[in-house]
Each structure stands twice: as C-alpha cells, then as structure tokens.
Amino acid sequence: MPELPEVQALAERLDVAVAGATFQRADPLQFSALKTFDPPPETLTGRSLEGVGRRGKFLVFRFGGPRLMVHLSQGGRVDVEAPPKATRPKGAVVRLVFAGHPSVLVKEFGTERKAGWWVVAEGDDGPLAALGPEPFDDAFATLVMRGEDRRRVHTILRDQRTVAGIGRGYSDDILHQARLSPFASLAGLDPDGRRALVEAVHQVLTDALQGERARTGGLPPKLGDRFRVHGRYGTPCPRCGADLRRVSYESHEVAYCPTCQTGGKVLADRRMSRFIGS
C-alpha cells in the first residue's frame, strides 16, 4: 500500500504537473469508486486547481474551497498522461482531465477494489475528519512520550485514527530502526524506548521520502523496493546479519530481527501456531 513517503512525493509531482490548470471533468471508470454524491464532480468544472497536497494517505486536490480527494488503498496507482488519453485500461478507477495539461489516471491492481475518490464542499473534511495527527506533528510526539495506550506499537502506528500516513511496511522498518519488538506496547516503553520510537519514525519516513522524490511521473505498480526489513523474511538483517523472521496473520505479516529487536526470542507465528494446534 502506498504510505506517507509515496503519497507525499506523488502529490509533489502532480502539483508540478497540473497545479494552476483549469479542471475540465472527471471521467468515472469504476462505478463504486466515487464515495460521495453531493456536491457532484461536475461542480468542479471550470475551476482552477490551486494545488495538490497530502493528508495521511490521501491525495488532496484543492480548488479554492471544494476539494477532490483520492485514496489509493492497497493496489491503487497513478499515471500522469501526457498527452491525455481516452482509453479505459484494465483496473481504471477515474481519469481527471485538465485543460492544456496532462490528465491524471487513477487505476487499481489486484481484486480488492478499495481505491476511491471523494468530492467535498468547502469546510467539509470528508474522510480526513477521522484522521489522527501527522507523524511529524508535535501532537504525535506528545502521544508517544506521554501516552499510556496499551496496544502494541505496531498496531498504533498503523491506526490512521491515531497517526495518519503510516502502514504495515514502514511500521516494520520503524520498529527495526528503534530496536523495538513488534509486540511491545506503548504503555510498556521506558523513556529511552519512547524517544527511540519518535526518532525512528522521523528518520525512516524522511529517508524514504528522499528516495521517493527520485521517482518521475505517477506511481508505478512495483513499490516496496525501499523497505529495509518489511517483506524481506529470510534475508539477512541489514544491521546485524541474522535472518529476519516474521509473524504471519491472515491479512498480513510482520517482519523483524530477533537479534536486534527481541533479545534473541523468536516470536510465535500465529498462522503456523494455528496449523500446529489443529
């Protein structure tokens, strides 16, 4: 799933490509992807696009009051079409058409079909209203340093209502950077562990964003090449060289290094434990 670094860098590229352009129309290419009905997309026709930004994992197209928002979910990707096209490629979600500028095609790979877009009126935050603070906000640092949340830190980092923009991939890398177990709870961290977590969040996301800014155009199908431990089960830890391990769940898996993060302890693999017990 595209997370904060991918979406932020993509927003910056789209801003360069289409900011200042007059919006002509949105061509819906997947019926269920539009999540709002009032105001209709047609109300944006003729408006100048002030800019493209990001909030959490959402792309935000600003039209001087109303906004159009896009969430790429797990398999959503973006093409910057120059010159604009009129085709309907497989997995197409919506095409945003601007006068005299490239068009922006949102498409989706896989079968989940959860990518979506919203048009909201001035003053309406729509889906953004449920988001927590950004990872670089003081509010997030205060939560980490003072909070008594008993959930696992990995869960907290992925909860968009708690902190917006981080997902499974960077959660793995952040905890590895901080030398924290995936099973550690926030309430159980000492002050040093809390500081290490805040610093790791900032470091991992900053490094990833720097790498993402080297991309050009839209957002390609292949992502995840910048992760240090996420998705790299069985390969050497980039810090100590020990084999990376994983904890598997039905919908995802968590990667970690026993030597660097759990004092040598191998965490129970929930999926394997279920098979053994059956």
Salt bridges, closest charged atoms under 4 A:
GLU12 OE2 - ARG213 NH2 2.66
ASP27 OD1 - ARG25 NE 2.97
ASP79 OD2 - LYS107 NZ 2.74
GLU81 OE1 - ARG95 NE 2.75
ASP125 OD1 - ARG67 NH2 2.88
GLU134 OE1 - ARG54 NH1 2.77
GLU134 OE2 - ARG55 NH1 2.75
GLU148 OE2 - ARG194 NH2 3.76
ASP149 OD2 - ARG151 NH2 2.86
ASP159 OD2 - ARG151 NH1 2.83
ASP159 OD1 - ARG161 NE 3.10
ASP172 OD1 - HIS154 NE2 2.66
ASP172 OD2 - HIS230 ND1 2.83
ASP192 OD1 - ARG195 NH2 2.45
GLU212 OE1 - ARG215 NE 2.68
GLU212 OE2 - ARG226 NE 3.03
ASP225 OD1 - ARG215 NH2 3.29
GLU250 OE2 - ARG274 NH1 3.70
GLU253 OE1 - ARG246 NH1 3.34
